[in-house]
Amino acid sequence: MRQVSLREFRTRGAKALKTVPHGETVLLAGQRGPEYFLIPVLGDVAVQDRELRRAVAKASLRKSWRLAEESGASQMGPEEIDEEIERVREIRQRRKRR
């Protein structure tokens, strides 16, 4: 996977992608790190769908881990987790009854 700066892509567009081999995924990176993926398309089918899905899943996990750290949920023990699950289930059951 090739990486191109977001700034270069915005200013030079197609010229910035000339060095990328045909069919390869491109990662556009900004000042804060990765921003976007450019995924090659053949007809209407994404060529590297599995790679894209994997990247999206990893990003989602990183966000969940960060939120768990910030909220303190990452420090919960098994009993606390079970209690939280039961509490959420009760709330959902109450909503269904309405």
C-alpha positions as CSV (number, residue, x, y, z in Angstrom):
1,M,0.0,0.0,0.0
2,R,1.4,3.4,-1.0
3,Q,1.1,6.5,1.1
4,V,0.5,10.0,-0.4
5,S,0.3,13.2,1.6
6,L,-3.2,14.7,1.6
7,R,-1.7,18.1,0.8
8,E,0.1,16.7,-2.3
9,F,-3.0,14.9,-3.4
10,R,-5.1,18.1,-3.1
11,T,-2.6,20.2,-5.0
12,R,-1.3,17.8,-7.6
13,G,-4.1,15.3,-7.9
14,A,-3.4,12.8,-10.6
15,K,0.3,13.6,-10.7
16,A,0.6,12.6,-7.1
17,L,-0.8,9.1,-8.0
18,K,1.4,8.5,-11.1
19,T,4.0,6.6,-9.0
20,V,1.4,4.2,-7.6
21,P,1.1,0.9,-9.5
22,H,-2.3,0.3,-11.1
23,G,-4.7,-1.5,-8.8
24,E,-2.8,-0.7,-5.5
25,T,-4.6,0.9,-2.5
26,V,-3.4,4.4,-1.6
27,L,-3.4,5.8,2.0
28,L,-3.8,9.5,2.1
29,A,-2.2,10.9,5.2
30,G,-2.6,14.3,6.8
31,Q,-0.6,16.1,9.5
32,R,-2.3,14.0,12.2
33,G,-1.8,10.7,10.4
34,P,-3.9,8.5,8.1
35,E,-7.1,10.2,6.8
36,Y,-8.5,8.3,3.8
37,F,-8.1,5.2,1.6
38,L,-8.3,5.3,-2.1
39,I,-9.4,1.8,-3.2
40,P,-9.1,0.8,-6.8
41,V,-12.3,-0.2,-8.5
42,L,-12.8,-2.7,-11.3
43,G,-16.2,-2.1,-12.8
44,D,-18.4,-1.6,-9.7
45,V,-16.5,-4.0,-7.5
46,A,-13.9,-2.8,-5.0
47,V,-10.7,-4.8,-5.8
48,Q,-9.4,-4.8,-2.2
49,D,-12.6,-4.9,-0.3
50,R,-11.1,-7.2,2.4
51,E,-8.3,-4.8,3.0
52,L,-10.7,-1.9,3.4
53,R,-13.0,-3.8,5.7
54,R,-10.0,-4.8,7.9
55,A,-8.8,-1.1,8.1
56,V,-12.3,0.1,9.0
57,A,-12.6,-2.6,11.7
58,K,-9.2,-1.7,13.2
59,A,-10.1,2.0,13.3
60,S,-13.3,1.1,15.0
61,L,-11.5,-1.0,17.6
62,R,-9.0,1.7,18.3
63,K,-11.8,4.2,18.9
64,S,-13.6,1.8,21.2
65,W,-10.4,1.1,23.2
66,R,-9.8,4.9,23.5
67,L,-13.4,5.5,24.7
68,A,-13.1,2.6,27.2
69,E,-9.9,4.1,28.6
70,E,-11.4,7.5,28.9
71,S,-14.5,6.3,30.6
72,G,-12.7,3.8,32.9
73,A,-14.6,0.8,31.4
74,S,-11.2,-0.8,30.6
75,Q,-10.6,-1.2,34.3
76,M,-13.9,-3.1,35.0
77,G,-13.8,-6.6,36.3
78,P,-15.9,-9.6,35.1
79,E,-18.7,-9.0,37.7
80,E,-19.0,-5.3,36.9
81,I,-19.2,-6.2,33.2
82,D,-22.0,-8.7,33.9
83,E,-23.8,-6.1,36.0
84,E,-23.6,-3.5,33.2
85,I,-24.8,-6.0,30.6
86,E,-27.8,-6.9,32.8
87,R,-28.6,-3.2,33.4
88,V,-28.6,-2.5,29.7
89,R,-30.8,-5.5,29.0
90,E,-33.4,-4.3,31.6
91,I,-33.5,-0.9,30.0
92,R,-34.1,-2.4,26.6
93,Q,-36.8,-4.7,27.9
94,R,-38.6,-1.7,29.5
95,R,-38.5,0.2,26.2
96,K,-40.0,-2.8,24.3
97,R,-42.9,-3.0,26.8
98,R,-43.9,0.7,26.0
